[in-house]
């Protein structure tokens, strides 16, 4: 037997639970979500053979040359200073 319940009804039910039961339910929901997300993060490329090389056009879309006048060491220093703040 399949039954449907509105989310408002579920929310009202959850709010009526004790704090300990709400925490337990939250932990279970979080555990389930992290389990589902872990499975969905696997990248699958079904149309690419294992030994196939990525084409130049595809590489050009994701990686390009750095500007000629960029100072990489200065950019790294700025990055670390920004992260330290």
N, CA, C and O atoms as a Tinker XYZ file with bonds, in Angstrom:
   340  protein
     1  N      0.832000   -1.171000    0.000000    73     2
     2  CA     0.000000    0.000000    0.000000    64     1     3
     3  C      0.878000    1.236000    0.000000    63     2     4     5
     4  O      1.725000    1.400000    0.878000    81     3
     5  N      0.682000    2.104000   -0.978000    73     3     6
     6  CA     1.418000    3.361000   -1.056000    64     5     7
     7  C      0.539000    4.488000   -0.535000    63     6     8     9
     8  O     -0.640000    4.584000   -0.876000    81     7
     9  N      1.119000    5.321000    0.279000    73     7    10
    10  CA     0.380000    6.464000    0.817000    64     9    11
    11  C      1.224000    7.713000    0.618000    63    10    12    13
    12  O      2.453000    7.660000    0.666000    81    11
    13  N      0.556000    8.831000    0.394000    73    11    14
    14  CA     1.278000   10.084000    0.260000    64    13    15
    15  C      0.931000   10.986000    1.429000    63    14    16    17
    16  O     -0.202000   11.012000    1.910000    81    15
    17  N      1.931000   11.718000    1.869000    73    15    18
    18  CA     1.768000   12.631000    2.991000    64    17    19
    19  C      2.389000   13.951000    2.579000    63    18    20    21
    20  O      3.465000   13.968000    1.983000    81    19
    21  N      1.735000   15.043000    2.882000    73    19    22
    22  CA     2.289000   16.348000    2.513000    64    21    23
    23  C      3.491000   16.665000    3.400000    63    22    24    25
    24  O      3.599000   16.180000    4.527000    81    23
    25  N      4.387000   17.486000    2.866000    73    23    26
    26  CA     5.562000   17.868000    3.639000    64    25    27
    27  C      5.178000   18.688000    4.860000    63    26    28    29
    28  O      5.860000   18.632000    5.883000    81    27
    29  N      4.100000   19.443000    4.767000    73    27    30
    30  CA     3.630000   20.183000    5.942000    64    29    31
    31  C      3.249000   19.227000    7.069000    63    30    32    33
    32  O      3.539000   19.491000    8.236000    81    31
    33  N      2.607000   18.132000    6.725000    73    31    34
    34  CA     2.237000   17.142000    7.739000    64    33    35
    35  C      3.471000   16.502000    8.355000    63    34    36    37
    36  O      3.530000   16.270000    9.563000    81    35
    37  N      4.454000   16.221000    7.512000    73    35    38
    38  CA     5.700000   15.643000    8.020000    64    37    39
    39  C      6.385000   16.644000    8.940000    63    38    40    41
    40  O      6.868000   16.276000   10.011000    81    39
    41  N      6.427000   17.901000    8.529000    73    39    42
    42  CA     7.070000   18.926000    9.347000    64    41    43
    43  C      6.374000   19.074000   10.699000    63    42    44    45
    44  O      7.033000   19.185000   11.732000    81    43
    45  N      5.055000   19.074000   10.686000    73    43    46
    46  CA     4.308000   19.166000   11.942000    64    45    47
    47  C      4.593000   17.973000   12.844000    63    46    48    49
    48  O      4.689000   18.121000   14.062000    81    47
    49  N      4.727000   16.798000   12.250000    73    47    50
    50  CA     5.061000   15.608000   13.024000    64    49    51
    51  C      6.458000   15.738000   13.630000    63    50    52    53
    52  O      6.659000   15.414000   14.801000    81    51
    53  N      7.414000   16.208000   12.842000    73    51    54
    54  CA     8.789000   16.354000   13.329000    64    53    55
    55  C      8.838000   17.375000   14.464000    63    54    56    57
    56  O      9.533000   17.160000   15.457000    81    55
    57  N      8.117000   18.470000   14.330000    73    55    58
    58  CA     8.114000   19.494000   15.375000    64    57    59
    59  C      7.505000   18.988000   16.680000    63    58    60    61
    60  O      7.818000   19.494000   17.758000    81    59
    61  N      6.640000   17.994000   16.574000    73    59    62
    62  CA     6.013000   17.466000   17.792000    64    61    63
    63  C      6.917000   16.490000   18.548000    63    62    64    65
    64  O      6.618000   16.127000   19.686000    81    63
    65  N      8.019000   16.062000   17.924000    73    63    66
    66  CA     8.936000   15.123000   18.577000    64    65    67
    67  C      9.775000   15.831000   19.631000    63    66    68    69
    68  O      9.913000   17.054000   19.616000    81    67
    69  N     10.329000   15.049000   20.540000    73    67    70
    70  CA    11.242000   15.613000   21.536000    64    69    71
    71  C     12.543000   16.022000   20.845000    63    70    72    73
    72  O     12.827000   15.594000   19.727000    81    71
    73  N     13.318000   16.848000   21.523000    73    71    74
    74  CA    14.587000   17.319000   20.957000    64    73    75
    75  C     15.513000   16.150000   20.645000    63    74    76    77
    76  O     16.160000   16.135000   19.598000    81    75
    77  N     15.583000   15.176000   21.539000    73    75    78
    78  CA    16.445000   14.009000   21.303000    64    77    79
    79  C     16.004000   13.247000   20.062000    63    78    80    81
    80  O     16.837000   12.836000   19.254000    81    79
    81  N     14.693000   13.056000   19.905000    73    79    82
    82  CA    14.193000   12.355000   18.724000    64    81    83
    83  C     14.408000   13.171000   17.459000    63    82    84    85
    84  O     14.676000   12.600000   16.402000    81    83
    85  N     14.298000   14.493000   17.542000    73    83    86
    86  CA    14.569000   15.339000   16.377000    64    85    87
    87  C     16.036000   15.227000   15.966000    63    86    88    89
    88  O     16.352000   15.137000   14.780000    81    87
    89  N     16.929000   15.232000   16.960000    73    87    90
    90  CA    18.356000   15.089000   16.663000    64    89    91
    91  C     18.643000   13.730000   16.038000    63    90    92    93
    92  O     19.413000   13.633000   15.082000    81    91
    93  N     18.028000   12.687000   16.572000    73    91    94
    94  CA    18.224000   11.353000   16.020000    64    93    95
    95  C     17.757000   11.309000   14.573000    63    94    96    97
    96  O     18.450000   10.770000   13.710000    81    95
    97  N     16.583000   11.874000   14.305000    73    95    98
    98  CA    16.042000   11.894000   12.952000    64    97    99
    99  C     16.925000   12.711000   12.025000    63    98   100   101
   100  O     17.160000   12.315000   10.883000    81    99
   101  N     17.418000   13.845000   12.504000    73    99   102
   102  CA    18.308000   14.678000   11.689000    64   101   103
   103  C     19.579000   13.922000   11.336000    63   102   104   105
   104  O     20.049000   13.991000   10.200000    81   103
   105  N     20.137000   13.203000   12.300000    73   103   106
   106  CA    21.338000   12.407000   12.035000    64   105   107
   107  C     21.070000   11.336000   10.977000    63   106   108   109
   108  O     21.895000   11.110000   10.092000    81   107
   109  N     19.919000   10.684000   11.075000    73   107   110
   110  CA    19.578000    9.640000   10.101000    64   109   111
   111  C     19.382000   10.231000    8.710000    63   110   112   113
   112  O     19.830000    9.653000    7.720000    81   111
   113  N     18.718000   11.376000    8.632000    73   111   114
   114  CA    18.502000   12.026000    7.332000    64   113   115
   115  C     19.839000   12.455000    6.738000    63   114   116   117
   116  O     20.085000   12.247000    5.549000    81   115
   117  N     20.710000   13.057000    7.564000    73   115   118
   118  CA    22.021000   13.481000    7.092000    64   117   119
   119  C     22.850000   12.290000    6.625000    63   118   120   121
   120  O     23.521000   12.361000    5.595000    81   119
   121  N     22.803000   11.213000    7.370000    73   119   122
   122  CA    23.537000    9.995000    7.003000    64   121   123
   123  C     23.058000    9.470000    5.646000    63   122   124   125
   124  O     23.867000    9.095000    4.797000    81   123
   125  N     21.748000    9.449000    5.452000    73   123   126
   126  CA    21.184000    8.971000    4.186000    64   125   127
   127  C     21.570000    9.884000    3.029000    63   126   128   129
   128  O     21.916000    9.408000    1.948000    81   127
   129  N     21.511000   11.197000    3.254000    73   127   130
   130  CA    21.868000   12.136000    2.201000    64   129   131
   131  C     23.329000   12.024000    1.825000    63   130   132   133
   132  O     23.661000   12.049000    0.640000    81   131
   133  N     24.206000   11.900000    2.799000    73   131   134
   134  CA    25.629000   11.787000    2.495000    64   133   135
   135  C     25.922000   10.483000    1.767000    63   134   136   137
   136  O     26.808000   10.432000    0.914000    81   135
   137  N     25.184000    9.431000    2.098000    73   135   138
   138  CA    25.359000    8.149000    1.413000    64   137   139
   139  C     24.918000    8.261000   -0.043000    63   138   140   141
   140  O     25.597000    7.753000   -0.936000    81   139
   141  N     23.803000    8.911000   -0.286000    73   139   142
   142  CA    23.293000    9.077000   -1.654000    64   141   143
   143  C     24.209000    9.986000   -2.450000    63   142   144   145
   144  O     24.493000    9.705000   -3.614000    81   143
   145  N     24.682000   11.077000   -1.843000    73   143   146
   146  CA    25.554000   12.005000   -2.544000    64   145   147
   147  C     26.888000   11.366000   -2.878000    63   146   148   149
   148  O     27.463000   11.644000   -3.930000    81   147
   149  N     27.385000   10.516000   -1.999000    73   147   150
   150  CA    28.655000    9.847000   -2.250000    64   149   151
   151  C     28.565000    8.999000   -3.509000    63   150   152   153
   152  O     29.509000    8.953000   -4.298000    81   151
   153  N     27.440000    8.330000   -3.703000    73   151   154
   154  CA    27.263000    7.502000   -4.884000    64   153   155
   155  C     27.161000    8.349000   -6.142000    63   154   156   157
   156  O     27.659000    7.953000   -7.196000    81   155
   157  N     26.520000    9.509000   -6.046000    73   155   158
   158  CA    26.273000   10.307000   -7.238000    64   157   159
   159  C     27.488000   11.122000   -7.679000    63   158   160   161
   160  O     27.467000   11.709000   -8.761000    81   159
   161  N     28.543000   11.172000   -6.868000    73   159   162
   162  CA    29.714000   11.954000   -7.238000    64   161   163
   163  C     30.656000   11.211000   -8.186000    63   162   164   165
   164  O     31.614000   11.798000   -8.689000    81   163
   165  N     30.397000    9.947000   -8.430000    73   163   166
   166  CA    31.251000    9.202000   -9.336000    64   165   167
   167  C     30.987000    9.655000  -10.766000    63   166   168   169
   168  O     29.849000    9.639000  -11.236000    81   167
   169  N     32.052000   10.059000  -11.450000    73   167   170
   170  CA    31.920000   10.482000  -12.835000    64   169   171
   171  C     32.007000    9.261000  -13.734000    63   170   172   173
   172  O     32.895000    8.422000  -13.581000    81   171
   173  N     31.095000    9.173000  -14.654000    73   171   174
   174  CA    31.082000    8.060000  -15.586000    64   173   175
   175  C     31.075000    8.630000  -16.996000    63   174   176   177
   176  O     30.236000    9.467000  -17.330000    81   175
   177  N     31.995000    8.185000  -17.805000    73   175   178
   178  CA    32.074000    8.614000  -19.187000    64   177   179
   179  C     31.863000    7.378000  -20.064000    63   178   180   181
   180  O     32.836000    6.750000  -20.482000    81   179
   181  N     30.618000    7.023000  -20.345000    73   179   182
   182  CA    30.345000    5.773000  -21.036000    64   181   183
   183  C     30.783000    5.741000  -22.499000    63   182   184   185
   184  O     30.976000    4.661000  -23.057000    81   183
   185  N     30.944000    6.906000  -23.131000    73   183   186
   186  CA    31.266000    6.923000  -24.556000    64   185   187
   187  C     32.751000    7.126000  -24.830000    63   186   188   189
   188  O     33.141000    7.353000  -25.976000    81   187
   189  N     33.565000    7.051000  -23.819000    73   187   190
   190  CA    34.998000    7.267000  -23.986000    64   189   191
   191  C     35.732000    5.977000  -23.644000    63   190   192   193
   192  O     35.567000    5.417000  -22.560000    81   191
   193  N     36.530000    5.526000  -24.571000    73   191   194
   194  CA    37.298000    4.310000  -24.340000    64   193   195
   195  C     38.408000    4.585000  -23.333000    63   194   196   197
   196  O     38.886000    5.714000  -23.226000    81   195
   197  N     38.809000    3.582000  -22.614000    73   195   198
   198  CA    39.807000    3.739000  -21.568000    64   197   199
   199  C     41.125000    4.285000  -22.110000    63   198   200   201
   200  O     41.786000    5.066000  -21.426000    81   199
   201  N     41.519000    3.900000  -23.304000    73   199   202
   202  CA    42.792000    4.344000  -23.857000    64   201   203
   203  C     42.688000    5.582000  -24.715000    63   202   204   205
   204  O     43.701000    6.046000  -25.239000    81   203
   205  N     41.495000    6.135000  -24.877000    73   203   206
   206  CA    41.295000    7.284000  -25.758000    64   205   207
   207  C     41.895000    8.543000  -25.150000    63   206   208   209
   208  O     41.776000    8.788000  -23.949000    81   207
   209  N     42.538000    9.333000  -25.995000    73   207   210
   210  CA    43.124000   10.588000  -25.548000    64   209   211
   211  C     42.085000   11.702000  -25.695000    63   210   212   213
   212  O     41.237000   11.655000  -26.587000    81   211
   213  N     42.155000   12.689000  -24.827000    73   211   214
   214  CA    41.240000   13.818000  -24.892000    64   213   215
   215  C     41.673000   14.713000  -26.042000    63   214   216   217
   216  O     42.860000   14.991000  -26.210000    81   215
   217  N     40.709000   15.159000  -26.828000    73   215   218
   218  CA    41.041000   15.954000  -28.011000    64   217   219
   219  C     41.577000   17.326000  -27.621000    63   218   220   221
   220  O     41.347000   17.806000  -26.512000    81   219
   221  N     42.296000   17.947000  -28.557000    73   219   222
   222  CA    42.857000   19.265000  -28.327000    64   221   223
   223  C     41.760000   20.289000  -28.059000    63   222   224   225
   224  O     41.931000   21.175000  -27.223000    81   223
   225  N     40.631000   20.173000  -28.764000    73   223   226
   226  CA    39.530000   21.121000  -28.591000    64   225   227
   227  C     38.962000   21.057000  -27.166000    63   226   228   229
   228  O     38.656000   22.086000  -26.563000    81   227
   229  N     38.829000   19.847000  -26.644000    73   227   230
   230  CA    38.311000   19.693000  -25.290000    64   229   231
   231  C     39.311000   20.251000  -24.287000    63   230   232   233
   232  O     38.924000   20.939000  -23.342000    81   231
   233  N     40.577000   19.964000  -24.482000    73   231   234
   234  CA    41.601000   20.504000  -23.590000    64   233   235
   235  C     41.600000   22.027000  -23.628000    63   234   236   237
   236  O     41.792000   22.668000  -22.594000    81   235
   237  N     41.386000   22.616000  -24.799000    73   235   238
   238  CA    41.371000   24.069000  -24.927000    64   237   239
   239  C     40.202000   24.685000  -24.171000    63   238   240   241
   240  O     40.278000   25.839000  -23.750000    81   239
   241  N     39.120000   23.929000  -23.995000    73   239   242
   242  CA    37.968000   24.450000  -23.263000    64   241   243
   243  C     38.233000   24.546000  -21.765000    63   242   244   245
   244  O     37.663000   25.405000  -21.092000    81   243
   245  N     39.078000   23.688000  -21.241000    73   243   246
   246  CA    39.286000   23.646000  -19.800000    64   245   247
   247  C     40.621000   24.213000  -19.348000    63   246   248   249
   248  O     40.765000   24.575000  -18.180000    81   247
   249  N     41.575000   24.296000  -20.215000    73   247   250
   250  CA    42.883000   24.825000  -19.851000    64   249   251
   251  C     43.390000   25.699000  -20.981000    63   250   252   253
   252  O     43.330000   25.324000  -22.152000    81   251
   253  N     43.881000   26.854000  -20.620000    73   251   254
   254  CA    44.377000   27.776000  -21.632000    64   253   255
   255  C     45.713000   28.324000  -21.160000    63   254   256   257
   256  O     46.142000   28.079000  -20.032000    81   255
   257  N     46.351000   29.061000  -22.034000    73   255   258
   258  CA    47.640000   29.651000  -21.680000    64   257   259
   259  C     47.427000   30.763000  -20.654000    63   258   260   261
   260  O     46.398000   31.438000  -20.652000    81   259
   261  N     48.415000   30.938000  -19.790000    73   259   262
   262  CA    48.385000   32.056000  -18.858000    64   261   263
   263  C     48.745000   33.331000  -19.617000    63   262   264   265
   264  O     49.486000   33.276000  -20.598000    81   263
   265  N     48.231000   34.469000  -19.175000    73   263   266
   266  CA    48.642000   35.725000  -19.804000    64   265   267
   267  C     50.154000   35.894000  -19.699000    63   266   268   269
   268  O     50.767000   35.471000  -18.719000    81   267
   269  N     50.744000   36.509000  -20.704000    73   267   270
   270  CA    52.196000   36.641000  -20.770000    64   269   271
   271  C     52.733000   37.478000  -19.616000    63   270   272   273
   272  O     53.805000   37.185000  -19.086000    81   271
   273  N     52.002000   38.515000  -19.222000    73   271   274
   274  CA    52.520000   39.441000  -18.212000    64   273   275
   275  C     52.162000   39.059000  -16.779000    63   274   276   277
   276  O     52.304000   39.888000  -15.880000    81   275
   277  N     51.711000   37.852000  -16.540000    73   275   278
   278  CA    51.333000   37.445000  -15.188000    64   277   279
   279  C     52.566000   36.979000  -14.415000    63   278   280   281
   280  O     53.422000   36.269000  -14.943000    81   279
   281  N     52.635000   37.397000  -13.150000    73   279   282
   282  CA    53.711000   36.974000  -12.264000    64   281   283
   283  C     53.130000   35.889000  -11.344000    63   282   284   285
   284  O     52.410000   36.187000  -10.392000    81   283
   285  N     53.450000   34.654000  -11.641000    73   283   286
   286  CA    52.858000   33.533000  -10.925000    64   285   287
   287  C     53.226000   33.569000   -9.450000    63   286   288   289
   288  O     52.377000   33.312000   -8.596000    81   287
   289  N     54.460000   33.880000   -9.142000    73   287   290
   290  CA    54.880000   33.916000   -7.738000    64   289   291
   291  C     54.132000   35.006000   -6.975000    63   290   292   293
   292  O     53.736000   34.797000   -5.829000    81   291
   293  N     53.938000   36.160000   -7.595000    73   291   294
   294  CA    53.191000   37.243000   -6.951000    64   293   295
   295  C     51.730000   36.846000   -6.743000    63   294   296   297
   296  O     51.141000   37.163000   -5.709000    81   295
   297  N     51.152000   36.160000   -7.713000    73   295   298
   298  CA    49.766000   35.695000   -7.593000    64   297   299
   299  C     49.632000   34.664000   -6.472000    63   298   300   301
   300  O     48.651000   34.677000   -5.728000    81   299
   301  N     50.617000   33.772000   -6.350000    73   299   302
   302  CA    50.594000   32.806000   -5.253000    64   301   303
   303  C     50.665000   33.520000   -3.907000    63   302   304   305
   304  O     49.949000   33.164000   -2.971000    81   303
   305  N     51.531000   34.527000   -3.815000    73   303   306
   306  CA    51.675000   35.275000   -2.578000    64   305   307
   307  C     50.359000   35.958000   -2.214000    63   306   308   309
   308  O     49.945000   35.923000   -1.055000    81   307
   309  N     49.697000   36.579000   -3.193000    73   307   310
   310  CA    48.408000   37.223000   -2.951000    64   309   311
   311  C     47.363000   36.208000   -2.493000    63   310   312   313
   312  O     46.576000   36.469000   -1.583000    81   311
   313  N     47.373000   35.041000   -3.147000    73   311   314
   314  CA    46.405000   34.009000   -2.803000    64   313   315
   315  C     46.570000   33.586000   -1.338000    63   314   316   317
   316  O     45.589000   33.474000   -0.603000    81   315
   317  N     47.821000   33.352000   -0.924000    73   315   318
   318  CA    48.059000   32.912000    0.449000    64   317   319
   319  C     47.704000   34.007000    1.444000    63   318   320   321
   320  O     47.196000   33.718000    2.527000    81   319
   321  N     47.969000   35.275000    1.083000    73   319   322
   322  CA    47.610000   36.375000    1.972000    64   321   323
   323  C     46.095000   36.489000    2.126000    63   322   324   325
   324  O     45.601000   36.747000    3.224000    81   323
   325  N     45.356000   36.299000    1.031000    73   323   326
   326  CA    43.897000   36.355000    1.090000    64   325   327
   327  C     43.340000   35.208000    1.919000    63   326   328   329
   328  O     42.388000   35.391000    2.677000    81   327
   329  N     43.931000   34.028000    1.775000    73   327   330
   330  CA    43.467000   32.874000    2.549000    64   329   331
   331  C     43.774000   33.029000    4.037000    63   330   332   333
   332  O     43.044000   32.510000    4.882000    81   331
   333  N     44.845000   33.735000    4.353000    73   331   334
   334  CA    45.240000   33.905000    5.748000    64   333   335
   335  C     44.343000   34.880000    6.489000    63   334   336   337
   336  O     44.293000   34.866000    7.719000    81   335
   337  N     43.635000   35.728000    5.752000    73   335   338
   338  CA    42.775000   36.733000    6.400000    64   337   339
   339  C     41.500000   36.154000    6.917000    63   338   340
   340  O     40.680000   36.875000    7.485000    81   339
